[in-house]
Amino acid sequence: MSREAKIEYPISAGGVVYRWSPGLEVLLCGRHVDSNDENPKGFTRWHLPKGTPESGESTEETALREVREETGCKVEIEKYLLSMEYSFQNQKQTITFNKTVHFYLMYSVGGDINLHDQEFDEVKWMTLSDAQSLLGYENEQAIVKRAGEYLLGLVDTSSNHG
């Protein structure tokens, strides 16, 4: 007799943090991965900053706190970007998680990337194209692409009025 897997619906929130320096850059968090047969020297797996709400937090509050903790930067939200959904199971396949992650477009107003928490080994500003190619998950690559299209559209629009 097989037992049916339990289903949970966790939520996370995070952001695409950007700056102009002088070109468009976004902030990524990296975790070093040990060497294996495919990567004898090891590598860094890059992610967007995000995390789980604390009790009573809105998704906006979660995104602001998680980005500050994981990157060391104080940020402000410019706009809601999108949410992504995906499913995965725990190792024993007894729970299916249907997760939703809400992403916001954010800009840095202070802080220091050297003061990030220990969840990640490295936090780094990257060009838009580098960020898109280095992110480990296609859905995060698509979110960065969307943020870049929006931001570069703003630049194009503003330059037409000058």
PAPANU-535945 format. One record per residue (C-alpha): residue number from 1; x, y, z. Coordinates in Angstrom, 2 decimals. Example, Ala and Ser with C-alpha at 12.3 -4.5 7.8 and 13.67 -1.06 7.14 Angstrom:
! residues 2
  rodren       px       py       pz
       1    12.30    -4.50     7.80
       2    13.67    -1.06     7.14
This chain:
! residues 162
  rodren       px       py       pz
       1     0.00     0.00     0.00
       2     1.56     3.30    -1.07
       3     1.15     6.45     0.91
       4     0.23     9.59    -0.93
       5     2.76    12.40    -0.65
       6     1.81    15.38     1.47
       7     1.72    18.72    -0.41
       8     3.01    21.99     1.05
       9     2.95    25.47    -0.48
      10     5.98    27.45     0.75
      11     6.54    31.08    -0.26
      12     9.80    33.01    -0.60
      13    10.66    36.52    -1.71
      14    13.75    38.22    -3.04
      15    15.04    40.59    -5.61
      16    17.06    41.59    -8.59
      17    19.28    44.34    -7.19
      18    20.77    46.71    -9.77
      19    23.06    49.69   -10.10
      20    24.51    51.81   -12.91
      21    28.30    51.70   -12.67
      22    28.56    53.11   -15.40
      23    26.68    50.30   -17.20
      24    23.91    48.15   -15.78
      25    25.05    45.67   -13.11
      26    23.12    43.22   -10.96
      27    24.03    41.63    -7.64
      28    24.40    37.85    -7.35
      29    25.14    35.53    -4.44
      30    27.54    32.62    -4.93
      31    28.05    29.36    -3.13
      32    31.27    27.43    -3.75
      33    30.69    23.85    -4.84
      34    33.34    21.20    -4.21
      35    35.17    19.59    -7.08
      36    33.71    16.59    -8.87
      37    34.43    14.60   -12.05
      38    32.89    17.28   -14.29
      39    34.52    20.20   -12.44
      40    37.85    19.09   -10.97
      41    38.57    22.58    -9.57
      42    35.07    23.10    -8.19
      43    32.94    26.07    -9.16
      44    30.63    28.76    -7.83
      45    26.86    28.34    -8.20
      46    25.23    31.77    -8.54
      47    21.76    32.72    -7.26
      48    19.50    35.69    -6.77
      49    19.05    36.65    -3.11
      50    15.78    35.35    -1.66
      51    14.38    33.67     1.40
      52    11.46    32.65     3.58
      53     9.16    35.05     5.45
      54     9.38    35.40     9.19
      55     6.13    35.38    11.13
      56     3.89    38.29    10.13
      57     6.13    39.60     7.32
      58     4.71    40.69     3.98
      59     6.46    39.49     0.82
      60     7.94    42.99     0.40
      61     9.33    42.97     3.95
      62    10.75    39.48     3.41
      63    12.42    40.49     0.16
      64    14.00    43.60     1.73
      65    15.27    41.68     4.79
      66    16.56    38.66     2.86
      67    18.40    40.80     0.31
      68    19.97    42.87     3.11
      69    21.07    39.75     5.02
      70    22.35    37.79     2.03
      71    24.09    40.65     0.21
      72    25.04    43.19     2.89
      73    23.26    45.90     0.86
      74    20.43    48.06     2.06
      75    17.93    48.19    -0.80
      76    14.64    49.76    -1.77
      77    11.96    48.24    -3.96
      78    11.35    49.92    -7.30
      79     8.65    47.58    -8.60
      80     7.27    44.06    -8.48
      81     8.82    41.92   -11.22
      82     7.04    38.57   -11.16
      83     6.59    35.36    -9.28
      84     7.84    31.97   -10.32
      85     6.48    28.61    -9.28
      86     8.17    25.24    -9.21
      87     7.76    21.89    -7.48
      88    10.20    19.57    -5.79
      89    10.15    16.73    -3.28
      90    12.04    16.06    -0.10
      91    14.66    13.29    -0.20
      92    12.27    10.59     1.03
      93     9.64    11.80    -1.48
      94     7.04    12.04     1.27
      95     6.38    15.77     0.76
      96     5.84    17.63    -2.49
      97     6.60    21.34    -2.25
      98     4.78    23.63    -4.69
      99     6.87    26.73    -4.10
     100     6.16    30.32    -5.15
     101     8.95    32.91    -5.14
     102     8.09    36.61    -5.50
     103    10.77    38.83    -7.06
     104    11.10    42.59    -6.89
     105    13.30    44.98    -8.80
     106    15.48    46.74    -6.22
     107    18.25    49.31    -6.07
     108    20.99    49.68    -3.51
     109    20.89    52.67    -1.16
     110    23.82    51.67     1.05
     111    25.51    48.85     2.84
     112    28.56    46.81     1.88
     113    28.67    43.49     0.01
     114    31.57    42.43     2.23
     115    29.12    42.35     5.16
     116    26.85    39.63     3.73
     117    25.80    36.73     5.96
     118    27.40    33.29     5.82
     119    24.68    31.65     3.72
     120    26.74    32.48     0.63
     121    30.50    32.42     0.11
     122    30.59    35.37    -2.25
     123    28.47    38.34    -3.32
     124    29.39    40.11    -6.53
     125    28.21    42.86    -8.88
     126    28.09    41.58   -12.47
     127    27.15    42.88   -15.87
     128    23.69    41.89   -17.02
     129    25.05    39.42   -19.61
     130    27.45    37.80   -17.12
     131    24.67    37.46   -14.55
     132    22.33    35.84   -17.06
     133    24.96    33.35   -18.20
     134    26.22    32.48   -14.70
     135    22.91    32.00   -12.87
     136    22.37    28.33   -12.19
     137    18.64    28.16   -12.91
     138    16.84    29.09   -16.13
     139    13.94    30.68   -14.26
     140    16.35    33.06   -12.47
     141    18.04    33.83   -15.80
     142    14.62    34.78   -17.22
     143    13.91    37.06   -14.25
     144    17.22    38.89   -14.71
     145    16.52    39.19   -18.43
     146    13.11    40.71   -17.70
     147    14.62    43.16   -15.20
     148    17.27    44.15   -17.73
     149    14.73    44.69   -20.50
     150    12.69    46.89   -18.17
     151    15.71    48.92   -17.02
     152    17.20    49.31   -20.48
     153    13.77    50.33   -21.73
     154    13.75    53.08   -19.09
     155    17.10    54.30   -20.37
     156    15.94    54.25   -23.99
     157    12.72    56.08   -23.10
     158    14.47    58.76   -21.08
     159    17.14    59.35   -23.74
     160    14.40    60.01   -26.33
     161    13.22    62.98   -24.27
     162    16.59    64.61   -23.81
